Amino acid sequence: MERFGVKSAPSRNRSKTALYVTPQDRVTEFGNELHEDGGKLFCTSCNVVLNHVRKSAINDHLKSKTHTKRKAEFEEQNVRKKQRTLTASLQCNSAAQTEKSSVIQDFVKMCLEANIPLEKADHPSVRAFLSRHVKNGSSIPKSEQLRKAYLPDGHDNENQLINTEDR
């Protein structure tokens, strides 16, 4: 057939999936109905993962009864929660985590400066005082973990302070 200049019909086996569409492209296309996190496309009101490659799957979900029901419930709520992937959640360093770390480092520094052995932190009355009167005081670990994880930082800082004072 090609010899006579007649082209054959296009193959019907071609896939109709959009090969180069990213979840972020779908978010810009559909607006605030969807959000992207960690390379996955989520429905904001339903908190389900959607296939970002096929636009028809997204359209079908947005027209479904469950989506319209959940969207109405979502709009009634004052708090807007977006589902995230586990890796994104673990990478996030919250304010509470940084505050906990600073409380522990300050506690170790205070013990070093006052010549208080870290074993005193294991005493039940010290534990009770810390948990009752210090914000995040109950998160201060036992003396063994303080020595292994936090003492080298405090010890290095003290050596730097001593070296700068000598000069």
Biotite code that builds the C-alpha atoms (Angstrom):
import biotite.structure as struc

atoms = struc.array([
    struc.Atom([0.000, 0.000, 0.000], chain_id="A", res_id=1, res_name="MET", atom_name="CA", element="C"),
    struc.Atom([2.793, 2.408, 0.759], chain_id="A", res_id=2, res_name="GLU", atom_name="CA", element="C"),
    struc.Atom([4.045, 1.867, -2.729], chain_id="A", res_id=3, res_name="ARG", atom_name="CA", element="C"),
    struc.Atom([0.965, 3.625, -4.101], chain_id="A", res_id=4, res_name="PHE", atom_name="CA", element="C"),
    struc.Atom([1.126, 6.535, -1.637], chain_id="A", res_id=5, res_name="GLY", atom_name="CA", element="C"),
    struc.Atom([-1.788, 5.335, 0.509], chain_id="A", res_id=6, res_name="VAL", atom_name="CA", element="C"),
    struc.Atom([-1.139, 5.573, 4.221], chain_id="A", res_id=7, res_name="LYS", atom_name="CA", element="C"),
    struc.Atom([-2.476, 2.980, 6.598], chain_id="A", res_id=8, res_name="SER", atom_name="CA", element="C"),
    struc.Atom([-4.958, 3.920, 9.314], chain_id="A", res_id=9, res_name="ALA", atom_name="CA", element="C"),
    struc.Atom([-3.429, 5.021, 12.628], chain_id="A", res_id=10, res_name="PRO", atom_name="CA", element="C"),
    struc.Atom([-3.025, 2.298, 15.182], chain_id="A", res_id=11, res_name="SER", atom_name="CA", element="C"),
    struc.Atom([-5.838, 1.961, 17.740], chain_id="A", res_id=12, res_name="ARG", atom_name="CA", element="C"),
    struc.Atom([-3.442, 0.671, 20.424], chain_id="A", res_id=13, res_name="ASN", atom_name="CA", element="C"),
    struc.Atom([-2.094, 4.129, 21.268], chain_id="A", res_id=14, res_name="ARG", atom_name="CA", element="C"),
    struc.Atom([-2.610, 5.123, 24.859], chain_id="A", res_id=15, res_name="SER", atom_name="CA", element="C"),
    struc.Atom([-4.580, 8.272, 25.555], chain_id="A", res_id=16, res_name="LYS", atom_name="CA", element="C"),
    struc.Atom([-2.667, 9.128, 28.709], chain_id="A", res_id=17, res_name="THR", atom_name="CA", element="C"),
    struc.Atom([-0.905, 12.451, 29.003], chain_id="A", res_id=18, res_name="ALA", atom_name="CA", element="C"),
    struc.Atom([2.723, 11.461, 29.293], chain_id="A", res_id=19, res_name="LEU", atom_name="CA", element="C"),
    struc.Atom([4.256, 14.738, 30.409], chain_id="A", res_id=20, res_name="TYR", atom_name="CA", element="C"),
    struc.Atom([1.648, 16.085, 32.840], chain_id="A", res_id=21, res_name="VAL", atom_name="CA", element="C"),
    struc.Atom([2.738, 16.636, 36.432], chain_id="A", res_id=22, res_name="THR", atom_name="CA", element="C"),
    struc.Atom([0.527, 16.825, 39.518], chain_id="A", res_id=23, res_name="PRO", atom_name="CA", element="C"),
    struc.Atom([1.395, 20.538, 39.761], chain_id="A", res_id=24, res_name="GLN", atom_name="CA", element="C"),
    struc.Atom([0.029, 21.044, 36.225], chain_id="A", res_id=25, res_name="ASP", atom_name="CA", element="C"),
    struc.Atom([-3.282, 19.532, 37.325], chain_id="A", res_id=26, res_name="ARG", atom_name="CA", element="C"),
    struc.Atom([-3.365, 21.780, 40.411], chain_id="A", res_id=27, res_name="VAL", atom_name="CA", element="C"),
    struc.Atom([-3.027, 24.875, 38.226], chain_id="A", res_id=28, res_name="THR", atom_name="CA", element="C"),
    struc.Atom([-5.659, 23.499, 35.866], chain_id="A", res_id=29, res_name="GLU", atom_name="CA", element="C"),
    struc.Atom([-8.281, 22.669, 38.530], chain_id="A", res_id=30, res_name="PHE", atom_name="CA", element="C"),
    struc.Atom([-7.542, 25.409, 41.062], chain_id="A", res_id=31, res_name="GLY", atom_name="CA", element="C"),
    struc.Atom([-8.050, 24.975, 44.811], chain_id="A", res_id=32, res_name="ASN", atom_name="CA", element="C"),
    struc.Atom([-9.992, 21.719, 44.426], chain_id="A", res_id=33, res_name="GLU", atom_name="CA", element="C"),
    struc.Atom([-6.700, 19.789, 44.338], chain_id="A", res_id=34, res_name="LEU", atom_name="CA", element="C"),
    struc.Atom([-3.262, 20.049, 45.917], chain_id="A", res_id=35, res_name="HIS", atom_name="CA", element="C"),
    struc.Atom([0.077, 18.376, 45.272], chain_id="A", res_id=36, res_name="GLU", atom_name="CA", element="C"),
    struc.Atom([2.522, 16.993, 47.809], chain_id="A", res_id=37, res_name="ASP", atom_name="CA", element="C"),
    struc.Atom([5.464, 14.689, 47.280], chain_id="A", res_id=38, res_name="GLY", atom_name="CA", element="C"),
    struc.Atom([4.669, 14.128, 43.600], chain_id="A", res_id=39, res_name="GLY", atom_name="CA", element="C"),
    struc.Atom([1.120, 12.953, 44.343], chain_id="A", res_id=40, res_name="LYS", atom_name="CA", element="C"),
    struc.Atom([-2.149, 14.666, 43.541], chain_id="A", res_id=41, res_name="LEU", atom_name="CA", element="C"),
    struc.Atom([-4.697, 14.948, 46.363], chain_id="A", res_id=42, res_name="PHE", atom_name="CA", element="C"),
    struc.Atom([-8.320, 16.030, 46.419], chain_id="A", res_id=43, res_name="CYS", atom_name="CA", element="C"),
    struc.Atom([-8.377, 18.776, 49.056], chain_id="A", res_id=44, res_name="THR", atom_name="CA", element="C"),
    struc.Atom([-11.855, 18.109, 50.424], chain_id="A", res_id=45, res_name="SER", atom_name="CA", element="C"),
    struc.Atom([-11.817, 14.287, 50.213], chain_id="A", res_id=46, res_name="CYS", atom_name="CA", element="C"),
    struc.Atom([-8.156, 13.681, 51.170], chain_id="A", res_id=47, res_name="ASN", atom_name="CA", element="C"),
    struc.Atom([-7.729, 10.938, 48.582], chain_id="A", res_id=48, res_name="VAL", atom_name="CA", element="C"),
    struc.Atom([-4.933, 10.410, 46.068], chain_id="A", res_id=49, res_name="VAL", atom_name="CA", element="C"),
    struc.Atom([-5.970, 10.908, 42.449], chain_id="A", res_id=50, res_name="LEU", atom_name="CA", element="C"),
    struc.Atom([-4.385, 9.721, 39.215], chain_id="A", res_id=51, res_name="ASN", atom_name="CA", element="C"),
    struc.Atom([-2.893, 12.902, 37.752], chain_id="A", res_id=52, res_name="HIS", atom_name="CA", element="C"),
    struc.Atom([-2.163, 11.328, 34.374], chain_id="A", res_id=53, res_name="VAL", atom_name="CA", element="C"),
    struc.Atom([-5.768, 10.859, 33.258], chain_id="A", res_id=54, res_name="ARG", atom_name="CA", element="C"),
    struc.Atom([-7.869, 13.989, 33.255], chain_id="A", res_id=55, res_name="LYS", atom_name="CA", element="C"),
    struc.Atom([-11.048, 11.929, 32.937], chain_id="A", res_id=56, res_name="SER", atom_name="CA", element="C"),
    struc.Atom([-10.342, 10.222, 36.271], chain_id="A", res_id=57, res_name="ALA", atom_name="CA", element="C"),
    struc.Atom([-10.074, 13.625, 37.941], chain_id="A", res_id=58, res_name="ILE", atom_name="CA", element="C"),
    struc.Atom([-13.256, 14.870, 36.263], chain_id="A", res_id=59, res_name="ASN", atom_name="CA", element="C"),
    struc.Atom([-15.120, 11.692, 37.289], chain_id="A", res_id=60, res_name="ASP", atom_name="CA", element="C"),
    struc.Atom([-14.016, 12.139, 40.889], chain_id="A", res_id=61, res_name="HIS", atom_name="CA", element="C"),
    struc.Atom([-15.030, 15.809, 40.958], chain_id="A", res_id=62, res_name="LEU", atom_name="CA", element="C"),
    struc.Atom([-18.506, 14.904, 39.627], chain_id="A", res_id=63, res_name="LYS", atom_name="CA", element="C"),
    struc.Atom([-19.041, 12.001, 42.028], chain_id="A", res_id=64, res_name="SER", atom_name="CA", element="C"),
    struc.Atom([-21.642, 12.095, 44.810], chain_id="A", res_id=65, res_name="LYS", atom_name="CA", element="C"),
    struc.Atom([-19.089, 11.360, 47.514], chain_id="A", res_id=66, res_name="THR", atom_name="CA", element="C"),
    struc.Atom([-16.942, 14.300, 46.416], chain_id="A", res_id=67, res_name="HIS", atom_name="CA", element="C"),
    struc.Atom([-19.853, 16.738, 46.412], chain_id="A", res_id=68, res_name="THR", atom_name="CA", element="C"),
    struc.Atom([-20.928, 15.497, 49.847], chain_id="A", res_id=69, res_name="LYS", atom_name="CA", element="C"),
    struc.Atom([-17.419, 15.772, 51.300], chain_id="A", res_id=70, res_name="ARG", atom_name="CA", element="C"),
    struc.Atom([-16.893, 19.151, 49.647], chain_id="A", res_id=71, res_name="LYS", atom_name="CA", element="C"),
    struc.Atom([-19.998, 20.506, 51.383], chain_id="A", res_id=72, res_name="ALA", atom_name="CA", element="C"),
    struc.Atom([-18.765, 19.141, 54.732], chain_id="A", res_id=73, res_name="GLU", atom_name="CA", element="C"),
    struc.Atom([-15.295, 20.558, 54.057], chain_id="A", res_id=74, res_name="PHE", atom_name="CA", element="C"),
    struc.Atom([-16.625, 24.042, 53.366], chain_id="A", res_id=75, res_name="GLU", atom_name="CA", element="C"),
    struc.Atom([-18.616, 24.002, 56.630], chain_id="A", res_id=76, res_name="GLU", atom_name="CA", element="C"),
    struc.Atom([-15.480, 23.339, 58.689], chain_id="A", res_id=77, res_name="GLN", atom_name="CA", element="C"),
    struc.Atom([-13.416, 26.315, 59.820], chain_id="A", res_id=78, res_name="ASN", atom_name="CA", element="C"),
    struc.Atom([-10.099, 24.419, 59.843], chain_id="A", res_id=79, res_name="VAL", atom_name="CA", element="C"),
    struc.Atom([-8.665, 23.595, 56.427], chain_id="A", res_id=80, res_name="ARG", atom_name="CA", element="C"),
    struc.Atom([-6.532, 20.462, 56.587], chain_id="A", res_id=81, res_name="LYS", atom_name="CA", element="C"),
    struc.Atom([-4.536, 19.209, 53.638], chain_id="A", res_id=82, res_name="LYS", atom_name="CA", element="C"),
    struc.Atom([-3.271, 15.668, 53.521], chain_id="A", res_id=83, res_name="GLN", atom_name="CA", element="C"),
    struc.Atom([0.485, 15.284, 53.107], chain_id="A", res_id=84, res_name="ARG", atom_name="CA", element="C"),
    struc.Atom([2.761, 12.428, 52.247], chain_id="A", res_id=85, res_name="THR", atom_name="CA", element="C"),
    struc.Atom([4.688, 10.741, 55.034], chain_id="A", res_id=86, res_name="LEU", atom_name="CA", element="C"),
    struc.Atom([8.074, 11.818, 53.702], chain_id="A", res_id=87, res_name="THR", atom_name="CA", element="C"),
    struc.Atom([7.005, 15.472, 53.618], chain_id="A", res_id=88, res_name="ALA", atom_name="CA", element="C"),
    struc.Atom([5.689, 15.215, 57.168], chain_id="A", res_id=89, res_name="SER", atom_name="CA", element="C"),
    struc.Atom([8.896, 13.687, 58.465], chain_id="A", res_id=90, res_name="LEU", atom_name="CA", element="C"),
    struc.Atom([11.038, 16.326, 56.778], chain_id="A", res_id=91, res_name="GLN", atom_name="CA", element="C"),
    struc.Atom([9.090, 19.129, 58.396], chain_id="A", res_id=92, res_name="CYS", atom_name="CA", element="C"),
    struc.Atom([10.841, 20.480, 61.477], chain_id="A", res_id=93, res_name="ASN", atom_name="CA", element="C"),
    struc.Atom([8.094, 21.901, 63.647], chain_id="A", res_id=94, res_name="SER", atom_name="CA", element="C"),
    struc.Atom([8.444, 24.704, 66.167], chain_id="A", res_id=95, res_name="ALA", atom_name="CA", element="C"),
    struc.Atom([7.805, 22.261, 69.009], chain_id="A", res_id=96, res_name="ALA", atom_name="CA", element="C"),
    struc.Atom([10.737, 20.081, 67.922], chain_id="A", res_id=97, res_name="GLN", atom_name="CA", element="C"),
    struc.Atom([13.139, 23.015, 67.756], chain_id="A", res_id=98, res_name="THR", atom_name="CA", element="C"),
    struc.Atom([11.890, 24.326, 71.106], chain_id="A", res_id=99, res_name="GLU", atom_name="CA", element="C"),
    struc.Atom([12.367, 20.885, 72.684], chain_id="A", res_id=100, res_name="LYS", atom_name="CA", element="C"),
    struc.Atom([15.926, 20.735, 71.395], chain_id="A", res_id=101, res_name="SER", atom_name="CA", element="C"),
    struc.Atom([16.729, 24.219, 72.708], chain_id="A", res_id=102, res_name="SER", atom_name="CA", element="C"),
    struc.Atom([15.298, 23.366, 76.165], chain_id="A", res_id=103, res_name="VAL", atom_name="CA", element="C"),
    struc.Atom([17.482, 20.252, 76.357], chain_id="A", res_id=104, res_name="ILE", atom_name="CA", element="C"),
    struc.Atom([20.599, 22.104, 75.214], chain_id="A", res_id=105, res_name="GLN", atom_name="CA", element="C"),
    struc.Atom([19.958, 24.912, 77.721], chain_id="A", res_id=106, res_name="ASP", atom_name="CA", element="C"),
    struc.Atom([19.472, 22.346, 80.498], chain_id="A", res_id=107, res_name="PHE", atom_name="CA", element="C"),
    struc.Atom([22.785, 20.629, 79.680], chain_id="A", res_id=108, res_name="VAL", atom_name="CA", element="C"),
    struc.Atom([24.557, 23.996, 79.493], chain_id="A", res_id=109, res_name="LYS", atom_name="CA", element="C"),
    struc.Atom([23.112, 25.001, 82.883], chain_id="A", res_id=110, res_name="MET", atom_name="CA", element="C"),
    struc.Atom([24.283, 21.723, 84.441], chain_id="A", res_id=111, res_name="CYS", atom_name="CA", element="C"),
    struc.Atom([27.779, 22.184, 82.997], chain_id="A", res_id=112, res_name="LEU", atom_name="CA", element="C"),
    struc.Atom([28.093, 25.773, 84.199], chain_id="A", res_id=113, res_name="GLU", atom_name="CA", element="C"),
    struc.Atom([26.787, 24.972, 87.712], chain_id="A", res_id=114, res_name="ALA", atom_name="CA", element="C"),
    struc.Atom([28.894, 21.805, 88.013], chain_id="A", res_id=115, res_name="ASN", atom_name="CA", element="C"),
    struc.Atom([25.774, 19.674, 88.458], chain_id="A", res_id=116, res_name="ILE", atom_name="CA", element="C"),
    struc.Atom([26.270, 16.033, 87.424], chain_id="A", res_id=117, res_name="PRO", atom_name="CA", element="C"),
    struc.Atom([23.875, 14.955, 84.684], chain_id="A", res_id=118, res_name="LEU", atom_name="CA", element="C"),
    struc.Atom([22.877, 11.944, 86.824], chain_id="A", res_id=119, res_name="GLU", atom_name="CA", element="C"),
    struc.Atom([20.934, 14.370, 89.031], chain_id="A", res_id=120, res_name="LYS", atom_name="CA", element="C"),
    struc.Atom([18.444, 14.755, 86.168], chain_id="A", res_id=121, res_name="ALA", atom_name="CA", element="C"),
    struc.Atom([17.363, 11.135, 86.780], chain_id="A", res_id=122, res_name="ASP", atom_name="CA", element="C"),
    struc.Atom([16.222, 11.816, 90.358], chain_id="A", res_id=123, res_name="HIS", atom_name="CA", element="C"),
    struc.Atom([12.389, 11.566, 90.699], chain_id="A", res_id=124, res_name="PRO", atom_name="CA", element="C"),
    struc.Atom([12.043, 14.945, 92.424], chain_id="A", res_id=125, res_name="SER", atom_name="CA", element="C"),
    struc.Atom([14.034, 16.685, 89.653], chain_id="A", res_id=126, res_name="VAL", atom_name="CA", element="C"),
    struc.Atom([11.867, 14.946, 87.043], chain_id="A", res_id=127, res_name="ARG", atom_name="CA", element="C"),
    struc.Atom([8.696, 16.050, 88.849], chain_id="A", res_id=128, res_name="ALA", atom_name="CA", element="C"),
    struc.Atom([9.949, 19.640, 89.080], chain_id="A", res_id=129, res_name="PHE", atom_name="CA", element="C"),
    struc.Atom([10.908, 19.788, 85.404], chain_id="A", res_id=130, res_name="LEU", atom_name="CA", element="C"),
    struc.Atom([7.606, 18.385, 84.180], chain_id="A", res_id=131, res_name="SER", atom_name="CA", element="C"),
    struc.Atom([5.578, 20.645, 86.482], chain_id="A", res_id=132, res_name="ARG", atom_name="CA", element="C"),
    struc.Atom([7.364, 23.983, 86.141], chain_id="A", res_id=133, res_name="HIS", atom_name="CA", element="C"),
    struc.Atom([9.354, 23.965, 82.890], chain_id="A", res_id=134, res_name="VAL", atom_name="CA", element="C"),
    struc.Atom([7.692, 24.140, 79.492], chain_id="A", res_id=135, res_name="LYS", atom_name="CA", element="C"),
    struc.Atom([8.747, 20.971, 77.616], chain_id="A", res_id=136, res_name="ASN", atom_name="CA", element="C"),
    struc.Atom([10.598, 19.941, 80.788], chain_id="A", res_id=137, res_name="GLY", atom_name="CA", element="C"),
    struc.Atom([9.138, 16.455, 80.671], chain_id="A", res_id=138, res_name="SER", atom_name="CA", element="C"),
    struc.Atom([10.835, 15.954, 77.309], chain_id="A", res_id=139, res_name="SER", atom_name="CA", element="C"),
    struc.Atom([14.328, 16.152, 78.817], chain_id="A", res_id=140, res_name="ILE", atom_name="CA", element="C"),
    struc.Atom([15.828, 12.678, 78.406], chain_id="A", res_id=141, res_name="PRO", atom_name="CA", element="C"),
    struc.Atom([17.655, 10.594, 81.009], chain_id="A", res_id=142, res_name="LYS", atom_name="CA", element="C"),
    struc.Atom([21.290, 11.325, 81.843], chain_id="A", res_id=143, res_name="SER", atom_name="CA", element="C"),
    struc.Atom([22.692, 8.580, 79.614], chain_id="A", res_id=144, res_name="GLU", atom_name="CA", element="C"),
    struc.Atom([21.052, 10.047, 76.503], chain_id="A", res_id=145, res_name="GLN", atom_name="CA", element="C"),
    struc.Atom([22.019, 13.561, 77.588], chain_id="A", res_id=146, res_name="LEU", atom_name="CA", element="C"),
    struc.Atom([25.657, 12.481, 77.707], chain_id="A", res_id=147, res_name="ARG", atom_name="CA", element="C"),
    struc.Atom([25.560, 10.666, 74.359], chain_id="A", res_id=148, res_name="LYS", atom_name="CA", element="C"),
    struc.Atom([23.487, 13.076, 72.301], chain_id="A", res_id=149, res_name="ALA", atom_name="CA", element="C"),
    struc.Atom([23.728, 16.529, 73.851], chain_id="A", res_id=150, res_name="TYR", atom_name="CA", element="C"),
    struc.Atom([26.919, 16.707, 75.892], chain_id="A", res_id=151, res_name="LEU", atom_name="CA", element="C"),
    struc.Atom([29.335, 16.772, 72.958], chain_id="A", res_id=152, res_name="PRO", atom_name="CA", element="C"),
    struc.Atom([27.630, 19.912, 71.616], chain_id="A", res_id=153, res_name="ASP", atom_name="CA", element="C"),
    struc.Atom([27.714, 21.601, 75.006], chain_id="A", res_id=154, res_name="GLY", atom_name="CA", element="C"),
    struc.Atom([31.276, 20.411, 75.644], chain_id="A", res_id=155, res_name="HIS", atom_name="CA", element="C"),
    struc.Atom([32.480, 21.751, 72.281], chain_id="A", res_id=156, res_name="ASP", atom_name="CA", element="C"),
    struc.Atom([30.775, 25.071, 72.940], chain_id="A", res_id=157, res_name="ASN", atom_name="CA", element="C"),
    struc.Atom([32.412, 25.326, 76.385], chain_id="A", res_id=158, res_name="GLU", atom_name="CA", element="C"),
    struc.Atom([35.857, 24.606, 74.891], chain_id="A", res_id=159, res_name="ASN", atom_name="CA", element="C"),
    struc.Atom([35.291, 27.335, 72.296], chain_id="A", res_id=160, res_name="GLN", atom_name="CA", element="C"),
    struc.Atom([34.284, 29.778, 75.044], chain_id="A", res_id=161, res_name="LEU", atom_name="CA", element="C"),
    struc.Atom([37.374, 28.938, 77.099], chain_id="A", res_id=162, res_name="ILE", atom_name="CA", element="C"),
    struc.Atom([39.647, 29.326, 74.050], chain_id="A", res_id=163, res_name="ASN", atom_name="CA", element="C"),
    struc.Atom([38.171, 32.725, 73.166], chain_id="A", res_id=164, res_name="THR", atom_name="CA", element="C"),
    struc.Atom([38.468, 33.953, 76.782], chain_id="A", res_id=165, res_name="GLU", atom_name="CA", element="C"),
    struc.Atom([42.172, 33.023, 76.896], chain_id="A", res_id=166, res_name="ASP", atom_name="CA", element="C"),
    struc.Atom([42.960, 35.184, 73.878], chain_id="A", res_id=167, res_name="ARG", atom_name="CA", element="C"),
])
